Amino acid sequence: MNKKWLNNMIVLLLAVVISLIFSALHIMLPFMFGPIIASIICIRVFKMDIQWPFWISQLGLILLGVQIGSTFTKTVVNDIAQNWFSIILVTVLLLVLAILIAYFFKKIAHVNTETALLSVIPGALSQMLIMAEEDKRANILVVSLTQTSRIIFVVILIPMLSYFMSSGSSAGGAAKAVKLKPLSEALSIWQIVFLIVAVAVVYILMDKINFPTKQLLAPIVVLIAWNMITNATFTLDNYLIAGAQVAYMIRIGIQISKLLSDLKGRVAVAIAFQNIMLILCAFVMVYFVHLFNHMSLNDLFLGAAPGGMSQIVLVALETHADVAIISSFHIFRIFFILFLIAPAIKYFLNYTERSTKK
């Protein structure tokens, strides 16, 4: 066994041990925080070189996608259809807040408008980085650091706020989850094999056309179709959900460990301000939306939360929120940004570039 694999085995073992200890102590999100802390200890304390295999983290994401897709039953899909206005409203308001916060980020970080705008848009990391590369006036290092470092604030602030709101407010989501049988009891081995093949085929097709977030969306698409056609609904066994979290969150922990060294000076202050304000403003926004909406405050907040769908869904699972409805917010935001906001920003940046040349 070479050193790389030995280090991977050490961080995996430490992640499992810390996660189990957290679980025994009833600490929130044990299988999310356990791998993060294990990665930070190995890299920052023991100075180990961790190169977590990409395919393992992607497998974890695919399993999380299966869990998300399994919650899209016919009843839930009807609920989502009835909440379409809230999904659009929250998405638009969040992006308006992001653009407003970009103004203050620009002043604090002493960056130009292009950099500030591409740094604050939540939920489209790859697209923002591509646009930063194409726009020569944008500082791609600041955009990359700001977008990727958001995960630090997401995994700390959002679980705390979500736990604060979830007490007594998400019984509906919990009830829906209880009705579903575990995968090992609900399906035969041949049904499981069929789903694996179907997910693989859809994943490959999405990969061919460079579809965004295919690790999550491929299994979601397959499971929605499965639930609509067969009614053979299920939820992943607890050990599979825990294993998926560990596999994916070790990679996140490695990213956080490396980002901690880069967060310095004025840019670090601006990044902290931007992310904290985005999360807190999202909380205030959904509180007012909640006053005119029958959805729970926790579901609305997690739906609006400016983070990656994979991390937010983990929080939703732990707080017994409605995973399907929360996922629908984030899926809509991904497409809204890709097909409307990103082209609009690109047009704006091109327009300002032409104006400065005149």
Buried (B, 14 or more C-beta within 10 A) or exposed (E): EEEEEEBBEBBBEBBBEBBBEBBEEEEBBBBBBBBBBBBBBBBBEEEBEBEBBEEBBBBBBBBBBBBBBBBBBEEBBEBBEEBEEBBEBBBBBBBEBBBBBBEBBBEBBEBBBBBBBBBBBBBBBEBBBBBBEEBEEBBBEBBBBBBBBBBBBBBBBBBEBBBEBBEEBBEBBEEBBEEBEBBEEBBEEEBBEBBBEBBBEBBEEBEEEEBBBBBBBBBBBBBBBBBEEEEEBBBBBEEBBBBBBBBBBBBBBBBBBBBBEBBEEEBBEBBBBBBBBBBEBBBEBBEEBBEEBEBBBBBBBBBBBBBBBBBBBBBBBBBBBBBBBBBBBBBBBBEBBBEEBBEEBBEEBEEBEEEEEE
